[in-house]
């Protein structure tokens, strides 16, 4: 069974940092795009960042210069380093992996940034 398990969320003050991890079971995603979405209360889920199998990242404008996505295909894990966090970054962060058979999602991890 394919699983994506996130970790690293928590409560942090504005200006602080967190590092999210998303571990995949097996190597099914090693040749796939993976990334992070987030969903704030009463808002739609939005794409935060994704990374290609070759390591090319892409970010939503609101996190450029503050967040860094990376992947380790040996460990089947992707990361999201979040610096200079703002209250508007608060939400549940979900990792995903897109393969030819569909998209798989993690269970989500809560990130709360206090002002």
Phi, psi and omega in degrees: 000131181283131178223145171238125184237117180269155173205165174106356178289174179163193180254131181216152176281156177305137183093349181276186184227152171218155175234118177266145175235150177221110182260129179260143176279118181082184185251025183300332185262005187297334179251023187237160171287136174229159181187193183228134168247163171220155178223118176271159179305132178063021178233160176287155175292135180234147177288129178263310182197152170219165182218135181282171179298333179274358175096012178277124182265160172213143186227151169289148187303325186292345181245357180301134181086349180243325182252148176226124176259141179212167180216151175234101184289341176288319180271358182054046185224141169244159184228155172225105176273120184243115180245165179049048184296146180240157177305328180287355174276354180298137178162181173267127182258128181242133171265157180215159174223130183253119177237175185298333181273356180145192181244133177251146183234148170278179184276347179097150176223136185278132172240124179234124180246117181267148182270000000 
